[in-house]
Amino acid sequence: MKSAGVVRKIDELGRIVVPIELRKSLNIGKREAVEISMEDDCILIRKFEPGCCFCGSTDDLEVYHGNKVCNKCIKDLSSATE
């Protein structure tokens, strides 16, 4: 894992500030959701990229009226209306 070389302290409420340079490089704006997870002994913070609004899949996504829908759910919805 590449280190950015930035050190931040955790405040009294358990918060940290993600440096603007990192937010800009990941295109994370104000009030945008991030995903926080653990991997081994590391805490990972990623830009949240939601999956299909029906099943949560992140494969073969299409955008329909601002919502992400996977091709499998599109097929399931098409066959349900026939």
MODELLER restraints for C-alpha pairs under 7 A, 6 or more apart:
rsr = mdl.restraints
at = mdl.atoms
rsr.add(forms.Gaussian(group=physical.xy_distance, feature=features.Distance(at['CA:8:A'], at['CA:16:A']), mean=6.63, stdev=0.5))
rsr.add(forms.Gaussian(group=physical.xy_distance, feature=features.Distance(at['CA:9:A'], at['CA:16:A']), mean=6.47, stdev=0.5))
rsr.add(forms.Gaussian(group=physical.xy_distance, feature=features.Distance(at['CA:10:A'], at['CA:16:A']), mean=5.03, stdev=0.5))
rsr.add(forms.Gaussian(group=physical.xy_distance, feature=features.Distance(at['CA:28:A'], at['CA:47:A']), mean=6.48, stdev=0.5))
rsr.add(forms.Gaussian(group=physical.xy_distance, feature=features.Distance(at['CA:33:A'], at['CA:47:A']), mean=6.70, stdev=0.5))
rsr.add(forms.Gaussian(group=physical.xy_distance, feature=features.Distance(at['CA:33:A'], at['CA:48:A']), mean=5.53, stdev=0.5))
rsr.add(forms.Gaussian(group=physical.xy_distance, feature=features.Distance(at['CA:34:A'], at['CA:45:A']), mean=6.47, stdev=0.5))
rsr.add(forms.Gaussian(group=physical.xy_distance, feature=features.Distance(at['CA:34:A'], at['CA:46:A']), mean=5.50, stdev=0.5))
rsr.add(forms.Gaussian(group=physical.xy_distance, feature=features.Distance(at['CA:34:A'], at['CA:47:A']), mean=4.55, stdev=0.5))
rsr.add(forms.Gaussian(group=physical.xy_distance, feature=features.Distance(at['CA:34:A'], at['CA:48:A']), mean=4.52, stdev=0.5))
rsr.add(forms.Gaussian(group=physical.xy_distance, feature=features.Distance(at['CA:35:A'], at['CA:45:A']), mean=5.66, stdev=0.5))
rsr.add(forms.Gaussian(group=physical.xy_distance, feature=features.Distance(at['CA:35:A'], at['CA:46:A']), mean=5.12, stdev=0.5))
rsr.add(forms.Gaussian(group=physical.xy_distance, feature=features.Distance(at['CA:35:A'], at['CA:47:A']), mean=6.12, stdev=0.5))
rsr.add(forms.Gaussian(group=physical.xy_distance, feature=features.Distance(at['CA:35:A'], at['CA:48:A']), mean=5.13, stdev=0.5))
rsr.add(forms.Gaussian(group=physical.xy_distance, feature=features.Distance(at['CA:36:A'], at['CA:43:A']), mean=6.98, stdev=0.5))
rsr.add(forms.Gaussian(group=physical.xy_distance, feature=features.Distance(at['CA:36:A'], at['CA:44:A']), mean=5.63, stdev=0.5))
rsr.add(forms.Gaussian(group=physical.xy_distance, feature=features.Distance(at['CA:36:A'], at['CA:45:A']), mean=4.66, stdev=0.5))
rsr.add(forms.Gaussian(group=physical.xy_distance, feature=features.Distance(at['CA:36:A'], at['CA:46:A']), mean=6.56, stdev=0.5))
rsr.add(forms.Gaussian(group=physical.xy_distance, feature=features.Distance(at['CA:37:A'], at['CA:43:A']), mean=5.83, stdev=0.5))
rsr.add(forms.Gaussian(group=physical.xy_distance, feature=features.Distance(at['CA:37:A'], at['CA:44:A']), mean=5.20, stdev=0.5))
rsr.add(forms.Gaussian(group=physical.xy_distance, feature=features.Distance(at['CA:37:A'], at['CA:45:A']), mean=6.68, stdev=0.5))
rsr.add(forms.Gaussian(group=physical.xy_distance, feature=features.Distance(at['CA:38:A'], at['CA:44:A']), mean=5.80, stdev=0.5))
rsr.add(forms.Gaussian(group=physical.xy_distance, feature=features.Distance(at['CA:51:A'], at['CA:57:A']), mean=5.15, stdev=0.5))
rsr.add(forms.Gaussian(group=physical.xy_distance, feature=features.Distance(at['CA:51:A'], at['CA:58:A']), mean=4.54, stdev=0.5))
rsr.add(forms.Gaussian(group=physical.xy_distance, feature=features.Distance(at['CA:51:A'], at['CA:68:A']), mean=6.31, stdev=0.5))
rsr.add(forms.Gaussian(group=physical.xy_distance, feature=features.Distance(at['CA:52:A'], at['CA:58:A']), mean=6.32, stdev=0.5))
rsr.add(forms.Gaussian(group=physical.xy_distance, feature=features.Distance(at['CA:52:A'], at['CA:61:A']), mean=6.79, stdev=0.5))
rsr.add(forms.Gaussian(group=physical.xy_distance, feature=features.Distance(at['CA:52:A'], at['CA:68:A']), mean=4.95, stdev=0.5))
rsr.add(forms.Gaussian(group=physical.xy_distance, feature=features.Distance(at['CA:52:A'], at['CA:69:A']), mean=4.41, stdev=0.5))
rsr.add(forms.Gaussian(group=physical.xy_distance, feature=features.Distance(at['CA:52:A'], at['CA:70:A']), mean=5.41, stdev=0.5))
rsr.add(forms.Gaussian(group=physical.xy_distance, feature=features.Distance(at['CA:53:A'], at['CA:67:A']), mean=6.54, stdev=0.5))
rsr.add(forms.Gaussian(group=physical.xy_distance, feature=features.Distance(at['CA:53:A'], at['CA:68:A']), mean=5.91, stdev=0.5))
rsr.add(forms.Gaussian(group=physical.xy_distance, feature=features.Distance(at['CA:53:A'], at['CA:69:A']), mean=5.90, stdev=0.5))
rsr.add(forms.Gaussian(group=physical.xy_distance, feature=features.Distance(at['CA:54:A'], at['CA:69:A']), mean=6.97, stdev=0.5))
rsr.add(forms.Gaussian(group=physical.xy_distance, feature=features.Distance(at['CA:57:A'], at['CA:70:A']), mean=6.67, stdev=0.5))
rsr.add(forms.Gaussian(group=physical.xy_distance, feature=features.Distance(at['CA:59:A'], at['CA:70:A']), mean=6.45, stdev=0.5))
rsr.add(forms.Gaussian(group=physical.xy_distance, feature=features.Distance(at['CA:60:A'], at['CA:70:A']), mean=5.37, stdev=0.5))
rsr.add(forms.Gaussian(group=physical.xy_distance, feature=features.Distance(at['CA:60:A'], at['CA:71:A']), mean=5.79, stdev=0.5))
rsr.add(forms.Gaussian(group=physical.xy_distance, feature=features.Distance(at['CA:61:A'], at['CA:68:A']), mean=5.92, stdev=0.5))
rsr.add(forms.Gaussian(group=physical.xy_distance, feature=features.Distance(at['CA:61:A'], at['CA:69:A']), mean=5.43, stdev=0.5))
rsr.add(forms.Gaussian(group=physical.xy_distance, feature=features.Distance(at['CA:61:A'], at['CA:70:A']), mean=4.26, stdev=0.5))
rsr.add(forms.Gaussian(group=physical.xy_distance, feature=features.Distance(at['CA:61:A'], at['CA:71:A']), mean=6.33, stdev=0.5))
rsr.add(forms.Gaussian(group=physical.xy_distance, feature=features.Distance(at['CA:62:A'], at['CA:68:A']), mean=5.54, stdev=0.5))
rsr.add(forms.Gaussian(group=physical.xy_distance, feature=features.Distance(at['CA:62:A'], at['CA:69:A']), mean=5.36, stdev=0.5))
rsr.add(forms.Gaussian(group=physical.xy_distance, feature=features.Distance(at['CA:62:A'], at['CA:70:A']), mean=6.05, stdev=0.5))
rsr.add(forms.Gaussian(group=physical.xy_distance, feature=features.Distance(at['CA:63:A'], at['CA:69:A']), mean=6.21, stdev=0.5))
